[in-house]
Amino acid sequence: MDNKKLLGKRIKELRKKKGLTQEKLAELVELEPASICNIENGYNYPSFQNLEKIISVLNISFIDVFKFAHHNDRRDLVAEINSMLENSPEKIPDAYKIVKALTD
């Protein structure tokens, strides 16, 4: 998935966490609802100024909006998980318990 789509998905995810509709977010950042829709669907990047407004309204940090690794391809996620566990083998039993609880 390209970065524009990942950024859009992340903004949508954070907006929903705050309980805001696209229309309400658009109103708060002084954009048209169609602009928010296009950003969230990965058609357009927000301008830096509009991204700053979105971040402010959602009360998140600049870094938070770019934390979208969890939207990566499944193979990439598995590889990243394996790498993390190889670097912290003592965490494997805990990771197993978590995965087991999620899949039961």
GILIN-V964982 format. One record per pair of residues at least 4 apart in sequence whose ideal C-beta (glycine too) atoms are under 7 Angstrom apart, sorted by the first residue. I is the first residue (numbers start at 1). J is the second residue. D is the distance in whole Angstrom. If there is no record, write none. Layout:
# GILIN-V964982
I:J:D + I:J:D
This chain:
# GILIN-V964982
1:5:5 + 1:6:6 + 1:71:6 + 3:7:6 + 4:8:6 + 4:42:5 + 4:45:6 + 5:9:6 + 5:42:3 + 6:10:6 + 6:68:4 + 6:71:5 + 7:11:6 + 7:45:7 + 7:68:7 + 8:12:6 + 8:39:5 + 8:40:5 + 8:41:6 + 8:42:4 + 9:13:6 + 9:68:7 + 9:71:5 + 10:14:6 + 10:65:6 + 10:68:4 + 11:15:6 + 11:39:6 + 11:40:6 + 11:54:6 + 11:65:7 + 12:16:6 + 12:40:4 + 13:17:7 + 14:18:7 + 14:58:5 + 14:60:6 + 14:65:7 + 15:20:5 + 15:25:5 + 15:58:7 + 18:58:6 + 20:24:5 + 20:25:5 + 22:26:6 + 22:33:5 + 22:36:5 + 22:37:6 + 22:40:7 + 23:27:6 + 23:33:5 + 24:28:6 + 25:29:6 + 25:36:6 + 25:57:6 + 26:31:5 + 26:32:6 + 26:33:4 + 26:35:7 + 26:36:5 + 28:57:5 + 29:50:6 + 29:53:4 + 29:54:6 + 29:57:6 + 31:35:4 + 31:36:6 + 31:50:6 + 33:37:6 + 34:38:6 + 35:39:6 + 36:40:6 + 37:41:6 + 38:43:4 + 38:44:4 + 39:44:6 + 39:46:5 + 46:50:4 + 46:51:4 + 46:54:6 + 47:51:7 + 48:52:6 + 49:53:7 + 50:54:6 + 51:55:6 + 52:56:6 + 53:57:6 + 54:58:6 + 55:60:6 + 55:62:6 + 55:65:6 + 60:64:4 + 60:65:6 + 63:67:7 + 72:76:4 + 72:77:5 + 74:78:6 + 75:79:6 + 76:80:6 + 77:81:6 + 78:82:6 + 79:83:6 + 80:84:6 + 81:85:6 + 82:86:6 + 83:87:6 + 84:88:6 + 85:89:7 + 85:91:6 + 85:92:5 + 85:95:6 + 91:95:6 + 92:96:6 + 93:97:7 + 94:98:7 + 95:99:6 + 96:100:6 + 97:101:6 + 98:102:6 + 99:103:6 + 100:104:6
